Amino acid sequence: MTEMRQIKLRLKYRGSLHLWIFSILLGIGVIPVVVISILLVHSSFENHVKSKLAELQYQSVAVVAEMEQKDYLTNMSQPVLTAEVEQLARFYRGRVILVDSDYRICKDTYHLAEGKYNISQEVLMCFGGANTSRFDEEGKYLELALPITREDGSIQGVLVITASMEFLIDLREQLEDQRLVATIVTGVLLIAVALFFSGLLVRPVKKVAKAIDDSSQDSVGGDIQINDCAETIQIAQAYNRMLARLRALDESRQQFVSNVSHELKTPITSIRVLADSLIGQEEVPVELYQEFMTDISAEIDRESQIIDDLLTLVRMDKSKTELNISRVNINEMIEGILKRLRPLAMKRNVELVLETFRPVLADADAVKLNLAITNLVENAIKYNVDNGWVRVSLNADHQFFYIKVADSGIGIPDKEWDHIFERFYRVDKARSRTTGGTGLGLAITKSIISLHHGGIRIHSVEGEGTTFTVRISRTYRRQEEEA
């Protein structure tokens, strides 16, 4: 499965940024429009109902007041008032019913229920002294019930009026249809707007992706410049910083490969020259033969040392968390290192001095830390002057222990300080080879100290000497390594 197909599958199941932005913009636009339109239609209908009820109540109260004044329920042979009741029913396209104190219907503008009884809940509540109103949406009418009182305040009957609300129901249906059409039109417009703005918002990201894709055509890639907005500028800057690190890493890798090839080829070339010299001569004297074989053996040892150091670096690079941590007596470890290197120092009459200020116990990988300190002390001896000195000091506080390796050697120019821990880097290449150095010792040392979450510093004066200072925590914090 190709990478492009994998991307398409991820887009299929996860969606694209364009789709997400489009959906969000569409949702932000459509949902409020739908909700507001529904609320407007509902609110408008409710207001019409309330307005109609208020109007109906006003007209009915006026008729009831006239009935109370003229005692209409006792004497219903009043043509003027009867005409008003009939007109009220016709005006609202409804029905007016008068119920007397015996719950008998004494007047019905439909002339269908006169003489019958009405003991509905609304009538009973009116006889209790309360006005009632009810909107029957299914029946499409509005009902209002008002008590009719006597002069003494007692209730002599009830006026029940129903007004047709069919026109309001039809109006609401029309409003619903108009709302639906408006929602569809608005939705179409919002889709177009959402598509436009989502494309506009995603365009800088696509430009970044295209710029990165174009730059990736090179072996490492070229810098990209996107100035659309602050976020794309930050992405471009982060990408350019990553490219800079990759270029530096690529250059370091190429340099490393070149150095490895050169370092491994040099002993082989020397061996080849020596061997050809022996082969090209007849009756080689034993002394010359032994001299050449000694040189060949030395070159083989040098080749072996380079390979061993390379393998050490590879193992540390691959297994950065594989430390064999134990409680180590640092004093005894340094004493053992100086004891092993003392014969090397004696060859050049270099004085080895150890200064310890207190017993130090620490969590460390004894083998790896021993190798790191050995490299520092051995370099101090090799790059020293005859009859010089090397001072190793050990001190500690409650959190860290400190190892200083100072020498009276040739020193290192300050411009070289940032490079001496690079692999195969040599300040003086000619002298390094004569002393048997591989150019990997300090790189191995720094890697080991870094594995222990420690640090190493250098101070050197050219022609006077060099001091390396190592600081490592006395307690190995495994959580740092996992982080």
Sequence and secondary structure as in RCSB ss.txt:
>XXXX:A:sequence
MTEMRQIKLRLKYRGSLHLWIFSILLGIGVIPVVVISILLVHSSFENHVKSKLAELQYQSVAVVAEMEQKDYLTN
MSQPVLTAEVEQLARFYRGRVILVDSDYRICKDTYHLAEGKYNISQEVLMCFGGANTSRFDEEGKYLELALPITR
EDGSIQGVLVITASMEFLIDLREQLEDQRLVATIVTGVLLIAVALFFSGLLVRPVKKVAKAIDDSSQDSVGGDIQ
INDCAETIQIAQAYNRMLARLRALDESRQQFVSNVSHELKTPITSIRVLADSLIGQEEVPVELYQEFMTDISAEI
DRESQIIDDLLTLVRMDKSKTELNISRVNINEMIEGILKRLRPLAMKRNVELVLETFRPVLADADAVKLNLAITN
LVENAIKYNVDNGWVRVSLNADHQFFYIKVADSGIGIPDKEWDHIFERFYRVDKARSRTTGGTGLGLAITKSIIS
LHHGGIRIHSVEGEGTTFTVRISRTYRRQEEEA
>XXXX:A:secstr
  HHHHHHHHHHHH  HHHHHHHHHHHHHHHHHHHHHHHHHHHHHHHHHHHHHHHHHHHHHHHHHHHHHHTTTT 
   HHHHHHHHHHHHHTTSEEEEEETTSBEEEETTSSSTTSB   HHHHHHHTT  EEEEETTTTEEEEEEEEE 
TTS EEEEEEEEEE HHHHHHHHHHHHHHHHHHHHHHHHHHHHHHHHHHHHHHHHHHHHHHHHHHTTSSS     
  SSHHHHHHHHHHHHHHHHHHHHHHHHHHHHHHHHHHHHHHHHHHHHHHHHHHTSSS  HHHHHHHHHHHHHHH
HHHHHHHHHHHHHHHHHH TT   EEEEEHHHHHHHHHHHHHHHHHHTT EEEEEESS  EEEEEHHHHHHHHHH
HHHHHHHTS TT EEEEEEEE SSEEEEEEEE S    GGGTTTTTSTT  SSHHHHHHTT  S HHHHHHHHHH
HTT EEEEEEETTTEEEEEEEEESS  HHHHH 
